[in-house]
């Protein structure tokens, strides 16, 4: 089974009742998209003018750019599935997961392309045996890309230079490590791991040292993303029974529920000015919303 289907499975596990707290009195959510198709991993361009996301439609998944005023969707033309894009710091390129075809199953590779999806080049893929490379994250200094890989059997986090050289295995544990995110200074990465039982958020130096556990909850914590100033991490969790977006303060590891909705909220992303964007089904179907940060 193609691995991107796992995202829908995780969301199904996260369904439940609403959470307890809000961010600045539960600020209203501004609806960004309106077609109701399932979406994942929204990411803003560095200048905040373009929103890239993955969209499932008609049994297919592809990349979409939302831009202009009023915003218009611009799908990236592709003959095979591609998803989970991220931007280079200068906004000129994207890295994304591409589903290649191998006998009997889909094969996941990481590709780089220009920001319009043209001139794709493979960044990480199979080397002899079948492996899955996915969910790239471009370092803010522009030098490296982190990604998930089963290259050595288990799913781990790897880092390589943008040209694909100097690959480094960042994590080494029998558990599953996934969904890496860079700190704004490119010195540390956050990721989700089930090495302590269910999925929690951890943080590690870019050389693989000084692993720190950031969350402790009886359920799933996943998809961490750093705030633009690096003082906070947003992530999705069902710790209160329902899938909500939470914000963790790095200084004291305090956690706040910022969505507080009976809907399924997931895939958080920060805007360049510190607001939060996420995917939700609160208005029928799955669309993208943004809430303004109204309190510290």
N, C-alpha and C positions, 0 to 999 in steps of 0.2 A: 504493500500500500504506500502511496506517495506520502512523504512525511508531513507536508503542509496540512494534511487533514487532522493532525494531532492538535493543532490550535483550536479547532472546533470542539474536539473532545475535551480539552482542558477547560474551555468555557462552559461546556455542559456540566462538568464537575463543580464549577464555581457557582452555579445557580442556587439561590436560596432566598432568605429574607433580608431586609435592609439593615444597614449598619447603624452606628450610634452617634457619631460625632461629625461635625462639619468644619470646613475651612473658612473662617471668616463669616460664620452664620449661613453656610450653604449658599454661596453666590449662584445666580442663575446661569444656566448653561446655554451658550449660543450655538445653534445648530449650523454646521458648516456645509454638510451635504444632505441631499434629500431623496435619493433614489432607493434607499432601503436595502441595497445589496450588501452581503457580508463583506466587511473590510478588516484589514489588519495592518499593524505597524505604520501609523501615520508619522511622517517626519518632515519638519519644516526646513526649507533652504536656509542657509546662513543669514540671508538678508530678510527672511520672513515673508517673502513675496510669493513663494510657491510651496504648496503642500503635496508631497508625494505619499502615496499609500498603495496597498495591494487590494484588489477588489475581485471577489468571486462573482461570476455572472454566467449563467447558462452552462454550468458545469465546468467552467474554465476560470483560471486565475491569471491576472495580469497587473502590470503597474499602471497607475493613473497619476497624472499631475493635475492639480487644481490651481488655477492661476487667473489673473485678470480681475477686472472690476466691471460688472459683477463676476464672481468666480465662475470659471468654466472648466469642465473636465476635459483633459487631453490624454487619452490612452496612449501608451507606448506600443507601437505596432510590433507584434511578435507572433511567430507561428507556433511557439512552444511556451509553456507556462513559465513565468518569472515573477518574483515577488520579494518582499522584505528588503526594499532598497534603503540605502543611507547615502548622505551627501558627503562629498569631499569638503574640507573647510573653506575652500574658495568658491564653492558652488558650481564648479565647472564640470564635475564628474559625479557619477553615482557608482556604488557597488551594490550588488543584489544577488539573490539566489536564482539560479536557472535550473529547470528540470529537464535534463537531457534524457534520451531514450536508450535504455539498454535492454537486452533480452529478458523479458519477464517482469521488469519493474522500472520505475522512474529512478533517475540518478541525479543527485543534487550537487551542483558545482557553484562556486562564487565567480561572478564575472564583474568586470569594470567596463564602463561605457561613458560617453559624453552625457551631459545632463539631459539631452533629449532622447537618450537610449540608443543613439547611433554609435558605430564603431566599437562593438562589444569585443572584449578580449578576456580569455579565461585567466583568472587570478589563482584559483585553487581548485583542484579536482583530483580524480583518480591517479594513482601512480602504481600501476601494476594490478592491484586488486580493487574491487568496488568499494568505495567509501562515500560518505555523505559530507559535503562541506556546505554550510549554510549560515544565515543570519550574520552578515558582515557588519562591523562597526568601525568607522574610519576615525583614527585618532585626531584630536583637535589640532595637533601640530602638523598634520598632513603627512607624516612619515610612515605610519604603519596602519595595518588593518587587522582587527581581531575577528575571529569567526569560530563557529562550532565545527568539529570534525570528528569522524570515526576512523581517521587515517590509521591509527594504531589499535583499532578494535573498539575501545570504549569511547563514548562521547565526551570529549574534552574541549577546552578552550585553547586555541592557538593564536599566535601573533606572527605576522610576517611583514617585511618591508612592502611598500606599495608595488614594487616591481616583482613581488613574489619570492624574493630571496630572504635568507636569514630567518627561516621559519623556526619558531620556538613554541614548545608545548608549555602553556602557562599553568595548566592544572594537571594533577596526576592522582586520581582517586577512583575506586571502583564505582562510585556513584555517577549520576548523570550531571554534568555541568553544562549550562546553556545560557543563551541570550546575553552576551557580554555588552557592556556599556562603558565608555571611557569617561574618566573625570576630565573637567575642562583643562587642567594643566597637563594632561596626557601621562600622568605619573601612576595612576591607579585605575583598576577596572572593577566594576561591580558585575555580578552574574548571579543566576539562580542555580541552586544545587540541592540535591536530595541526600547529601552525605550525612545529614543529621536526622533522617527519617523522611518527612514530607519536604516539599520544596521551601527553602529559605533563601534570603538574599545574603550574599557574602561579598567581600571586597579584598583585593589582593594587589600588591605592587606590580608594575608592568614587567618586572623580572621574575615574577612568580613567588616572591617572598612576602612574608608578613600577612598571611591570610587572617581575616577578621570576619566573624559572624555578626551580621548587622540586625537580623530579625529573628525572633523566637515566637512562633505561633503554632497552634495545633493543626493548622491547615496549610493551604498553598499560598506562597508568596512568589511572584514571578515578574518578569519583564521590567527590571530596574532601569531608570534613566536619571542622570544627574541634572540638576537645575543649572542654568547658565553660569551662576556664580559658584557652583560646587558645594554649597552649604546644605543642600537637600537632595534626597533621592525620591522620585515617585516610583510606585510599583503597583501591581494589581494583587489583591488578596481576597480570599473568602473567609478570613479569620472571624468575622462576625456573622457568617452564614451565607452572605451574598457576595457576588463579585463586585468589588468597589475599587476605586483608585485611592491609594494612601500616599501620604508624604512623610518621609522620615527625615528628621533633622540630624545631621551628621554630628553635631557637637555633643548631644546628650542621648541620641538614639530614640528620642520620643517620636511617636507615630500618630498621625491624624487622618481620619477618614474625610476626604475632600469631596466626595460625590454624594454619599448618603441617599441612594435611590433604590427602589425595589427592582430596577432594571439590571441588566448585565452590563457592567462598565469594565472596559479592559483596554490594553495597548496604550498606556500613557505616553505622552510626548510633551516636551516643553517648547513653548514659542521662544524666540530670541529675547523677548522682553520679560520672560518669567511667568507667563500664563500657562495653563495646562490644557492640552488637547487630548482627547481620548475617543474610543469607539464605544457606542452604547445603542441598545435597542429600546430606549425609553419612549420613542414615538413611532413604534412599528418598524420592523426591519432593523438593520444595523447601519447607523450613520455616524459621522464624526462631529464632535462637539468641542467647544472651548469654554473654559471658565476662567474668569479673571481672578488673580490673587488679590484679595482684599484685606488680608491680615497676615502678620508674620507668625 
